[in-house]
Amino acid sequence: MWSRWMNLGGARPSTHFRITAPANFPCFFYVFDVMVLEGIDLRREPLSRLRELLEERVLPKFKGPVKYSSELEADLPDLIASLKQLGLEGLVAKRGDSRYELGLRRGAWRKMRVNRAPDFVIGGYTVGRNQFDAVIFGYYQGKQLIYAARTRNGFTPGSRVALFKKFAGLEIPDCPFVNLPEATSGRWGQGLTKAKMADCRWLRPVLVGSFEFLEWTGENHLRHTRFMGLREGAKARDVTRET
């Protein structure tokens, strides 16, 4: 085993890090910005300026395992096609004019997983402190709406407000999913039992959204789901399961 302590550009002790790996094991540390340089706090600077400082004043001092995570200058469709070709999980990006904000989530980061993102019908939501906690969705099997999963991923504060406004006037008293409640939560916790349904609010199933997911489980639920956006104009009755 070997360890090495590094200090990026004279950063304070709290920003030191250590790389540890077995001997002769190829290990690299990729950097994309710098928050402290020669004792100066740079977190109020935009990301574009931080990257300039990183390129000009920090990276020339390093060799070996420290590498630069450079900007990918290409259109989004080309990037996605390359990710799929390489078999990579997805893409993470950050707005160039964004600043470092400790503990805040304002949508500056964007994470896109290159998974399937078919359409599903939104049939309800779970109650949360801000508009809703998670949306509940499924697909049609004949004339019956089948519950598939629920997700709280993929939302920013702004998109939550916008989607919640779409729910206005669609509230209904009864659950529209024919396969609910379920007996157990299942291995991955996506099952909706009678007890969990106490926190659910139901909607007339007319809204269609695209949902990214990793796979179908043995309990006919979706794993690692993420809301991608509404499909304006899509017909709910046309949404069926894709395997």
C-alpha positions as CSV (number, residue, x, y, z in Angstrom):
1,M,0.0,0.0,0.0
2,W,1.1,3.6,-0.5
3,S,-0.3,6.9,0.5
4,R,0.4,10.4,-0.5
5,W,-0.9,13.7,0.9
6,M,-1.4,16.5,-1.6
7,N,-2.2,20.2,-1.2
8,L,-3.7,21.8,-4.2
9,G,-2.2,25.2,-4.8
10,G,-1.3,25.9,-1.2
11,A,-4.8,25.0,0.1
12,R,-5.6,25.1,3.8
13,P,-5.0,21.9,5.8
14,S,-8.8,21.1,5.8
15,T,-8.6,20.7,2.0
16,H,-5.7,18.2,2.1
17,F,-6.5,14.8,0.7
18,R,-4.8,11.5,0.6
19,I,-4.7,9.0,-2.3
20,T,-4.3,5.4,-1.1
21,A,-3.9,2.4,-3.4
22,P,-2.1,-1.0,-3.7
23,A,1.4,-0.8,-5.0
24,N,1.6,-0.8,-8.8
25,F,-2.1,-0.2,-9.1
26,P,-3.0,2.5,-11.7
27,C,-4.8,5.2,-9.7
28,F,-5.6,8.7,-10.8
29,F,-7.2,11.8,-9.2
30,Y,-9.2,14.0,-11.5
31,V,-9.7,17.6,-10.6
32,F,-12.1,20.1,-12.2
33,D,-12.0,23.2,-10.0
34,V,-10.2,24.8,-7.0
35,M,-11.9,26.4,-4.1
36,V,-8.9,27.7,-2.1
37,L,-5.7,28.9,-3.7
38,E,-2.6,30.1,-1.7
39,G,-4.9,30.8,1.3
40,I,-7.5,32.7,-0.6
41,D,-11.1,31.5,-0.5
42,L,-12.4,31.4,-4.1
43,R,-15.8,29.9,-3.5
44,R,-17.5,33.2,-4.5
45,E,-15.9,33.0,-8.0
46,P,-17.8,31.4,-10.9
47,L,-16.8,27.9,-12.0
48,S,-15.4,29.3,-15.3
49,R,-12.9,31.5,-13.3
50,L,-12.0,28.6,-11.0
51,R,-11.1,26.4,-14.0
52,E,-8.9,29.2,-15.4
53,L,-7.0,29.4,-12.2
54,L,-6.7,25.7,-12.0
55,E,-5.3,25.5,-15.5
56,E,-2.9,28.4,-15.1
57,R,-1.6,28.2,-11.5
58,V,-2.3,24.7,-10.1
59,L,-2.0,22.0,-12.8
60,P,1.5,23.0,-14.0
61,K,2.8,22.0,-10.5
62,F,1.5,18.5,-10.7
63,K,2.5,15.3,-12.4
64,G,1.6,11.6,-12.2
65,P,-1.7,10.6,-10.7
66,V,-3.3,14.1,-10.8
67,K,-5.2,14.7,-14.0
68,Y,-7.5,17.5,-15.3
69,S,-11.1,16.8,-16.0
70,S,-11.4,19.0,-19.1
71,E,-14.5,20.4,-20.7
72,L,-16.3,18.2,-23.3
73,E,-16.9,20.5,-26.2
74,A,-19.7,18.7,-28.1
75,D,-23.4,18.8,-28.6
76,L,-25.5,16.8,-26.1
77,P,-26.7,14.2,-28.6
78,D,-23.1,13.5,-29.6
79,L,-22.0,13.2,-26.0
80,I,-24.8,10.7,-25.2
81,A,-24.0,8.6,-28.2
82,S,-20.3,8.5,-27.1
83,L,-21.3,7.5,-23.6
84,K,-23.5,4.6,-24.9
85,Q,-20.7,3.5,-27.2
86,L,-18.2,3.4,-24.3
87,G,-20.6,1.7,-22.0
88,L,-20.4,4.5,-19.4
89,E,-23.1,5.1,-16.8
90,G,-23.9,8.8,-17.5
91,L,-22.8,12.4,-17.6
92,V,-22.4,15.0,-14.9
93,A,-22.2,18.7,-15.7
94,K,-22.2,22.0,-13.9
95,R,-23.2,25.5,-15.1
96,G,-20.1,27.6,-16.0
97,D,-21.5,30.7,-14.2
98,S,-22.4,28.8,-11.0
99,R,-20.7,29.4,-7.6
100,Y,-20.0,27.0,-4.8
101,E,-22.8,27.1,-2.3
102,L,-22.4,24.8,0.7
103,G,-25.4,22.7,1.5
104,L,-27.7,24.3,-1.2
105,R,-29.2,22.7,-4.2
106,R,-30.2,25.2,-6.9
107,G,-30.0,23.1,-10.0
108,A,-26.4,24.1,-11.0
109,W,-25.5,20.5,-11.2
110,R,-26.9,18.3,-13.9
111,K,-26.6,14.5,-13.8
112,M,-27.8,12.4,-16.8
113,R,-27.7,8.7,-16.6
114,V,-27.8,7.0,-20.0
115,N,-30.5,4.5,-19.1
116,R,-33.9,3.9,-20.6
117,A,-36.4,6.8,-20.3
118,P,-39.8,5.6,-21.5
119,D,-43.1,7.2,-20.7
120,F,-45.2,6.4,-17.7
121,V,-48.5,7.7,-16.3
122,I,-48.5,9.8,-13.1
123,G,-51.3,8.6,-10.9
124,G,-50.5,10.2,-7.6
125,Y,-47.9,11.5,-5.2
126,T,-46.7,11.1,-1.6
127,V,-47.1,14.0,0.8
128,G,-44.0,16.1,1.5
129,R,-43.1,19.4,3.2
130,N,-42.6,21.1,-0.2
131,Q,-45.5,20.4,-2.6
132,F,-44.8,16.6,-2.7
133,D,-42.2,14.1,-1.7
134,A,-42.4,11.6,-4.6
135,V,-44.5,11.0,-7.7
136,I,-46.3,7.7,-8.2
137,F,-46.5,6.3,-11.7
138,G,-47.3,3.3,-13.8
139,Y,-48.5,2.0,-17.2
140,Y,-51.7,0.7,-18.8
141,Q,-52.3,-3.0,-19.3
142,G,-55.5,-3.0,-21.4
143,K,-57.8,-0.7,-19.5
144,Q,-56.1,-1.2,-16.2
145,L,-53.5,1.1,-14.7
146,I,-50.6,-0.8,-13.1
147,Y,-48.4,0.7,-10.5
148,A,-44.7,0.5,-11.4
149,A,-42.7,2.7,-9.0
150,R,-42.4,6.1,-7.2
151,T,-39.5,8.5,-7.3
152,R,-38.3,11.6,-5.6
153,N,-35.3,12.0,-7.9
154,G,-34.9,14.4,-10.8
155,F,-36.6,17.4,-9.3
156,T,-35.3,20.9,-8.5
157,P,-37.2,23.3,-6.3
158,G,-38.5,25.1,-9.4
159,S,-39.6,21.9,-11.2
160,R,-41.4,20.7,-8.1
161,V,-43.5,23.8,-8.0
162,A,-44.2,23.7,-11.7
163,L,-45.3,20.0,-11.6
164,F,-47.4,20.5,-8.5
165,K,-49.3,23.2,-10.3
166,K,-50.2,20.6,-13.0
167,F,-51.8,18.5,-10.3
168,A,-54.4,21.1,-9.5
169,G,-57.9,20.0,-10.4
170,L,-56.8,16.4,-11.0
171,E,-57.3,15.1,-7.4
172,I,-59.5,12.1,-7.0
173,P,-60.4,10.2,-3.8
174,D,-59.6,6.7,-4.9
175,C,-56.4,5.0,-6.0
176,P,-56.3,4.5,-9.8
177,F,-53.9,1.6,-9.7
178,V,-55.5,-1.8,-9.8
179,N,-52.6,-3.6,-8.2
180,L,-52.5,-1.6,-5.0
181,P,-52.2,-2.0,-2.1
182,E,-49.4,-4.6,-2.1
183,A,-48.7,-7.1,0.6
184,T,-45.1,-6.1,1.2
185,S,-42.6,-3.4,0.3
186,G,-40.4,-5.9,-1.6
187,R,-36.7,-6.3,-1.6
188,W,-36.0,-2.7,-2.9
189,G,-38.7,-1.0,-1.0
190,Q,-40.8,0.1,-4.0
191,G,-43.9,-1.8,-3.0
192,L,-46.8,0.3,-1.8
193,T,-48.5,-1.3,1.2
194,K,-51.8,-0.2,2.7
195,A,-49.9,1.5,5.5
196,K,-47.7,3.5,3.1
197,M,-50.8,4.4,1.0
198,A,-52.0,6.6,3.9
199,D,-49.4,9.2,2.8
200,C,-50.5,9.0,-0.9
201,R,-52.7,11.4,-2.7
202,W,-54.3,10.3,-6.0
203,L,-54.7,12.0,-9.3
204,R,-56.7,11.4,-12.4
205,P,-54.3,9.5,-14.6
206,V,-53.9,11.9,-17.5
207,L,-50.3,13.3,-17.0
208,V,-47.6,11.5,-18.9
209,G,-43.9,11.8,-17.9
210,S,-40.6,10.4,-19.0
211,F,-38.8,8.4,-16.3
212,E,-35.3,7.1,-16.4
213,F,-34.7,3.8,-14.7
214,L,-32.1,1.1,-14.5
215,E,-34.1,-2.2,-14.5
216,W,-37.3,-4.0,-13.7
217,T,-37.2,-6.0,-10.5
218,G,-38.6,-9.4,-9.8
219,E,-41.6,-7.7,-8.1
220,N,-42.4,-5.8,-11.3
221,H,-41.1,-2.5,-10.0
222,L,-38.5,-0.2,-11.4
223,R,-35.2,0.4,-9.7
224,H,-33.1,3.6,-9.7
225,T,-35.8,5.8,-11.1
226,R,-35.6,9.5,-12.0
227,F,-38.2,12.0,-13.4
228,M,-37.0,13.5,-16.7
229,G,-39.9,15.7,-17.6
230,L,-43.6,15.8,-18.7
231,R,-44.5,14.7,-22.1
232,E,-46.9,17.4,-23.2
233,G,-49.6,16.1,-25.5
234,A,-48.9,12.4,-24.9
235,K,-52.0,10.2,-24.3
236,A,-52.0,8.3,-21.1
237,R,-54.0,5.4,-22.6
238,D,-51.1,4.8,-25.1
239,V,-48.6,4.2,-22.3
240,T,-47.8,0.5,-21.9
241,R,-45.0,-1.4,-20.3
242,E,-41.6,-1.6,-22.1
243,T,-39.4,-4.6,-21.2
